[in-house]
Amino acid sequence: MQKWVKFTAAFFLFYICLPAYSNEQANCLSCHAKQVNEWRESDHSKAMSHASEQTVLGNFNNVTTTHLSQTARFYKNSNQFMVSLTEASKTTNYTISYVFGHFPLQQYLIETELGRFQVFPFAWDSRSQSNGGQRWYPNYQAEDIGEKDRLHWKQPMQNWNGMCADCHSTGLKRNFDNKTHSFNSHFDTINVSCISCHGNMKAHHDSAKVTQSLAPSQKQYSHTNLSTDEQKALGQWLLENDEKIASWKELDNGEYKPAKRDNRFMDTCFGCHSLRSPLSDGINPEQAYLDQFTPSLLISPLYFDDGQIREEVYVYGSFLQSRMYEAGVNCIDCHNPHTMKVKAKGNGLCLQCHSANAYEGEKHTKHPSDSEASRCVNCHMPTRTYMGVDARRDHSFSIPTPHVSQKTGAPNACLNCHENDNSWVSEHLTDWYGRASTLSNEEEKYIAFMHGEPMNKTTMLGLVHAKSLPIIKRATVLSSLPTRVEALSDRDLRTFIRNKEPLLRLAAAQAGRALPSNERIKSYTSLLSDKYKAIRVAAVNNLIGFGLKTDAFKKALNELSLSNEVNQWRGEGNLNQSLVNYQLGDINEAEALLKQGIKVDPYFEANYINLAELYRSQNKAELEKQTLEDAVKAVPNSDLVYYSLGMLNIRLQNKLTAVKLFKKATELAPTNAQNWYIYALALDNIGQTKNGITTIKEGVSHVQERTLVELGMSLSKKQGDRESFSYFRSKMPD
């Protein structure tokens, strides 16, 4: 039986234009001139601005650029910045409304409908000409994004209101109307201003008793506005005696003593510097991160198996893996809180806390002191480039581990510079340091788990219990268990349901779908009353249909529905709420939501698939068929659509048609084992078992999956083909 496809809306940031003072900054300036002027140097102050001679960096002097099927001419009309775009043999003139960011790319926003702003498909590369910049740059340099593509610039994935606005402006409310499918978005300040981090400071400004009127978020880190001496009085990193690494100490009766640091203010940073799904409309700096967002954990393909950044995931997920985070290091230990630039150049930044005797110089780096290879960040914070020009550093502060790179394909810093192989790296690390890896046994097992290596449930739960692993890694394993075990028990999850660490409780809530019905209504239901909305929402999503009628259930269900509602400007929000309504038995509303998802996000295949499945469950074969045929027209490169249409034809006894559709699915997604499996099975079903065996061999050359290999062995045995049987047996995964 086909299963409904379940997606979670993950929001992505775009690029971080000359700032203008708001009334808010003017208030701050009266007492905090230094901080406001530092802010003017920051990316935050240039996050967004009206298009003007002062803010536009791109060349609009009647220049033309072409990228595959798109041609754009940039010009001025009086005091307006214009672009003439030709695509699909049609030319349209647009007015640039806003500039978005400033370096290394400046993007441009166009109002395509009243209140709806889209990111134009060409950005200005603002790097120097000597570094390859000062040119118009296609946002998708390697792809030709046509009008019938979900990544096309007029589609929701490129929409400013939903995708970008909350992190580039202060006090943003999307205000999407689900009936008219229109936006009425508003912000308090056009860029990322003081309030974005400090919250509403009106009382602070108005009161003479400043320290008594700080907003909640400001109380947590009011020391960022204090002098250096005043900050030291609160606490500092101290490197004493023969220590190699500093530890955080605070004054206690006139003496500095080790202390646990309060870094809760970083929730404000994480609100934007993370890959996450929103639970509410806009960002409130005075609310906890997990009350506003559900963060993405360290899953593939967002991260490599060892936790290094892969896709554009920002900083949260990598930094939470680091030993620095565990030791109490926070963002503003390295970054000036107002310019956001690093506090020191070169290795001086790291030597704030790391002994120069131990870590500076060739004794440790094994490279000349004046070389790029001797810079701490180039080994421990390697870069990964996004959008072709934007190199971002990994904040997990890892150590190159060649055997992991060899096994998993994860990069390592050594091979970023040296054109050799992992064996060469291993030899040098062993020669220099006596070993090629510093990974613990638990870390090795974690990487094996993420790489998909077989493990029993006891071993996997052992990883979740392993206190030597960072919390976020333990949470990642826990949240992934439903895909790796048949079932979990209340006993398996109870410790994590009651854990003091919010991320472990969140992961337990997400893992709840692996609990059988009788186990799910035990301690798991306590998560409905958790402190954080992200956890309550995850739990209630797995408790719908269990007959619960408690106030906690009703409140959490309402929170889930509201979180889906604010995301209904794109396909995922409609899809997720349709699943809720379906489980509640409201079939008509589920159908309406899926249709709305198709209307607002027509190239997102999941809503077509689930709508067809809804019709199948109601024995409405003609509507199911029409929906899937519409999907083929809208999303012709989706293997899932062809697979679903093939299954429909199997049920209609159109077996030859089904075989052709399954074949198309394998061509579109050759690494999907299920496509090969059903294609081979269909061939066997029409008497072409020999072709089925050949098909599985081709499939195994792309992906070695146990069930696929077992089918190959079964068909070979049926055919009496000993040679093929032996071939498949040799391919059986360990």
Secondary structure, 3 states (H helix, E strand, C coil): CCCCCCCCCCECCCCCCCCCCCHHHHHHHCCCHHHHHHHHCCCHHHCEEECCCCCCCCCCCCEEEEECCEEEEEEEECCEEEEEEEECCEEEEEEEEEEECCCCEEEEEEEEECCEEEECCEEEECCCHHHCCCEEEECCCCCCCCCCCCCCCCCHHHEHHHHCHHHHCECCECCEECCCCEECCECCECCCCHHHHHCCCHHHHHCCCHHHCCCHHHHHCHHHHCCHHHHHHHCEEECCCCCCECEEEEEECCEEEECCCCCCCHHHHHCCCECEEECCCCCCCCCCHHHCEEECCCCCCCECCCCCECCCCECHHHHCCCHHHHHCCCHHHHECCCCCCECCCHHHCHHHCECHHHHCCHHHHCCCCCCHHHCHHHHHCCEEEECCCEEEECCCCCCCCHHHHHHHCCCCHHHHHCCCCHHHHHHHHHHHHCCCCCCCHHHHHHHHHHCCCCCCHHHHHHHHHCCCCCHHHHHHHHHHHHHCCCCCCHHHHHHHHCCCCHHHHHHHHHHHHHCCHHHHCCHHHHHHHCCCHHHHHHHHHCCCCCCCCCHHHHHHHHHHHHHHHCCCCCHHHHHHHHHHHHHCCCHHHHHHHHHHHHHHCCCCHHHHHHHHHHHHHCCCHHHHHHHHHHHHHHCCCCHHHHHHHHHHHHHCCCHHHHHHHHHHHHHHCCCCHHHHHHHHHHHHHCCCHHHHHHHHHHHHHHCCCHHHHHHHHHHHHHHCCHHHHHHHHHCCCC
